Amino acid sequence: MKQRLVFMALILNLQMLYGQDAAALIKEGEQWEVGQNEKNAMEKFKQAIALEPTNVYVLCKISELYSRIGNRETSKSDRDSYYNNAVNYAKKALAIAPSNDEANVSMAIAYGRIALTKSGKDKVSLVKEIKHYADVALVANKQNFKAWHILGKWHYEVSNLNLVEKTAVKLFYGGLPEASFKKSITCYEVAKKLKPGFVLNYLELAKAYYKNNETEKAILQLHTLLALPNTTQDDARIKNEANQFLKKWR
């Protein structure tokens, strides 16, 4: 009996130690992310998930980082590998918590990245999935700014579908929910209110305003964007793109 109690105490101590280690690794990952070093952040989160395989927060973090890092890859094969990993980690999170807003957002982001590399039927099938996951996320949490941003992007991209893609929508899916640049703007504006420092949202909002023939509002978003501090590894690139649009739209 005494040996059994000692064994149980040892197991409990090991579990506590692993929990503390995982928490420390998560904190380190968050610090690397704030420091705009996403590869180091992902490495720490992957070490944490090895200790806590069912940690939905960490699974979502890894998925999103795969999506973001993959978007910067110049090699198609490397990019696709990152995106596939993003989907796989989002699937793991959804398997544990199918209604979790961040798990659904992670999947929507991953599919969104992949959709931008596709055309025709392949793109259309992903477009449908993206909206599904964004909608589920907002049912769970109306304050999820990323979900609103994704919906804004969804409306923008659906409004921009070419003739072949629009035909594919009707042929294979009987159509999609109504989309417009105006609805895109509405969603981006909600995201902006919820997360005023989200640099990418201003760029996408500017593009939607421009497409909706509201050039002055589009330019205002770009100026606001350029005055914000960089908070992600992509923000410098986003600001460079904003400057390019300013040159074109003035």
C-alpha positions in Angstrom: 0.0 0.0 0.0 2.8 2.4 1.0 4.6 1.7 -2.3 1.4 2.4 -4.2 1.0 5.7 -2.5 4.6 6.6 -3.3 4.1 5.7 -6.9 0.9 7.7 -7.2 2.6 10.7 -5.6 5.5 10.4 -8.1 3.0 10.4 -11.0 1.2 13.4 -9.6 4.5 15.3 -9.2 5.5 14.4 -12.8 2.1 15.6 -14.1 2.5 18.9 -12.2 6.1 19.3 -13.5 4.9 18.7 -17.1 2.1 21.2 -16.6 4.5 23.8 -15.3 6.9 23.1 -18.2 4.1 23.4 -20.7 2.9 26.7 -19.2 6.5 28.0 -19.3 6.9 27.0 -23.0 3.6 28.6 -23.9 4.7 31.8 -22.2 8.0 31.7 -24.1 6.1 31.1 -27.4 3.9 34.1 -26.7 7.0 36.2 -26.0 8.6 35.2 -29.2 5.4 36.0 -31.1 5.2 39.5 -29.5 8.9 39.8 -30.5 7.9 39.1 -34.1 9.9 35.9 -34.4 7.1 33.4 -35.5 9.3 30.4 -36.2 10.8 30.5 -32.7 7.3 31.0 -31.3 6.0 28.0 -33.2 8.8 25.8 -32.0 8.0 26.6 -28.4 4.3 26.0 -28.9 5.1 22.6 -30.5 7.2 21.7 -27.5 4.3 22.6 -25.3 1.8 20.6 -27.3 4.0 17.5 -26.9 3.4 17.8 -23.2 -0.3 18.8 -23.5 -1.6 17.2 -26.7 -5.2 18.4 -26.0 -4.5 22.0 -25.4 -6.8 23.7 -27.9 -5.2 27.2 -27.4 -1.8 25.9 -28.3 -3.1 23.8 -31.3 -4.8 27.0 -32.6 -1.6 29.0 -32.1 0.4 26.5 -34.1 -2.2 26.3 -36.9 -2.3 30.1 -37.3 1.5 30.4 -37.2 1.8 27.8 -40.0 -0.7 29.8 -42.0 1.2 33.1 -41.5 4.7 31.7 -42.0 3.5 29.8 -45.0 2.3 33.0 -46.6 5.8 34.3 -46.6 7.4 31.2 -48.2 8.7 31.8 -51.7 8.8 28.1 -52.6 5.4 26.7 -53.6 6.2 23.3 -52.1 7.3 24.8 -48.8 4.2 27.1 -48.8 1.8 24.2 -49.4 3.5 22.1 -46.7 3.0 24.9 -44.2 -0.7 25.3 -45.2 -1.3 21.6 -44.9 0.2 21.6 -41.4 -2.1 24.6 -40.6 -5.1 22.5 -41.6 -3.9 19.5 -39.7 -3.4 21.3 -36.4 -6.8 23.1 -36.8 -8.4 19.7 -37.3 -6.9 18.5 -34.1 -8.3 21.5 -32.3 -11.7 21.0 -33.8 -11.7 17.3 -32.9 -11.3 18.3 -29.3 -13.6 21.4 -29.3 -15.8 21.6 -32.4 -17.6 24.7 -31.3 -14.6 26.6 -30.1 -14.3 30.0 -31.8 -10.5 30.0 -32.1 -10.5 26.4 -33.5 -13.0 27.4 -36.2 -11.1 30.6 -36.9 -7.8 28.6 -37.3 -9.4 26.3 -39.9 -11.0 29.3 -41.7 -7.6 31.0 -41.9 -5.9 27.9 -43.2 -8.5 27.2 -45.8 -8.4 30.9 -46.7 -4.7 30.9 -47.4 -5.1 27.8 -49.5 -8.0 29.3 -51.4 -5.9 32.2 -52.5 -3.5 29.8 -54.3 -6.4 28.0 -56.1 -8.8 28.8 -58.9 -12.0 27.4 -60.4 -13.7 24.5 -58.7 -10.9 24.1 -56.1 -11.2 27.7 -55.0 -15.0 27.6 -54.9 -15.1 24.5 -52.7 -12.8 26.2 -50.1 -14.7 29.4 -50.2 -17.8 27.6 -49.0 -15.9 26.0 -46.1 -14.3 29.2 -45.1 -17.7 30.9 -44.5 -18.9 27.9 -42.6 -16.1 28.0 -40.1 -16.2 31.8 -39.7 -20.0 31.6 -39.0 -19.5 28.9 -36.4 -16.8 31.0 -34.7 -19.2 33.9 -34.5 -22.0 31.8 -33.0 -19.5 30.9 -30.2 -18.1 34.4 -29.8 -19.5 37.5 -31.5 -16.4 39.4 -30.2 -13.9 37.4 -32.2 -12.3 40.1 -34.4 -10.5 37.5 -36.6 -13.8 35.9 -37.5 -15.2 39.2 -38.6 -12.1 39.9 -40.6 -12.4 36.5 -42.3 -16.0 37.2 -43.2 -14.9 40.6 -44.6 -12.3 38.8 -46.8 -14.9 36.2 -47.7 -17.3 38.9 -49.0 -14.5 40.6 -50.9 -13.2 37.5 -52.6 -16.6 36.2 -53.5 -17.5 39.5 -55.0 -14.2 39.3 -57.0 -14.8 35.8 -58.4 -14.2 35.5 -62.1 -16.8 34.2 -64.6 -15.4 30.6 -64.5 -15.5 30.6 -60.7 -19.0 32.0 -60.6 -20.2 29.3 -63.0 -18.6 26.7 -60.8 -20.5 28.1 -57.8 -23.8 27.6 -59.6 -22.9 24.3 -61.1 -21.5 22.5 -58.1 -23.2 24.3 -55.2 -26.3 26.0 -56.5 -24.8 29.3 -55.6 -23.4 30.9 -52.5 -24.9 33.4 -49.9 -25.1 36.9 -51.3 -21.8 38.8 -51.1 -20.9 42.4 -51.8 -18.1 44.9 -51.2 -20.5 46.8 -49.0 -20.9 43.7 -46.7 -17.2 43.3 -46.8 -16.7 46.8 -45.5 -19.3 46.2 -42.7 -17.4 43.1 -41.5 -14.0 44.8 -41.6 -15.4 47.8 -39.7 -16.6 45.5 -36.9 -13.2 43.9 -36.8 -11.6 47.3 -36.6 -13.8 48.3 -33.7 -13.0 45.1 -31.8 -9.2 45.3 -32.6 -8.1 48.8 -33.5 -4.4 47.8 -33.8 -5.0 45.1 -36.3 -2.8 46.4 -39.2 -3.9 43.9 -41.9 -7.6 44.7 -41.4 -7.0 48.3 -42.4 -5.3 47.3 -45.6 -8.2 44.9 -46.5 -10.7 47.5 -45.5 -9.0 50.0 -47.8 -9.2 47.6 -50.7 -12.9 47.0 -50.1 -13.6 50.8 -49.9 -11.7 51.3 -53.1 -13.7 48.5 -54.9 -16.9 50.2 -53.6 -15.8 53.5 -55.3 -15.1 55.2 -52.0 -11.5 56.2 -52.7 -11.2 58.9 -50.0 -12.2 56.4 -47.3 -9.8 53.9 -48.7 -6.9 56.4 -48.5 -7.9 57.3 -44.9 -7.6 53.6 -43.9 -4.1 53.5 -45.4 -2.9 56.6 -43.5 -4.3 55.2 -40.3 -2.5 51.9 -40.9 0.8 53.6 -41.5 0.6 55.3 -38.2 0.1 52.1 -36.2 3.0 50.2 -34.5 4.1 46.9 -36.0 2.8 44.1 -33.9 3.3 41.1 -36.2 6.1 39.9 -38.5 4.0 40.8 -41.5 3.2 44.4 -40.6 6.3 45.9 -42.3 5.3 44.2 -45.6 1.7 45.3 -45.2 2.8 48.9 -44.7 4.9 48.7 -47.8 1.9 47.4 -49.8 -0.2 50.3 -48.3 2.3 52.8 -49.6 2.1 51.3 -53.1 -1.7 51.7 -53.0 -1.4 55.3 -51.9 0.8 56.0 -55.0 -1.9 54.4 -57.2 -5.0 55.9 -55.6 -4.0 59.5 -55.0 
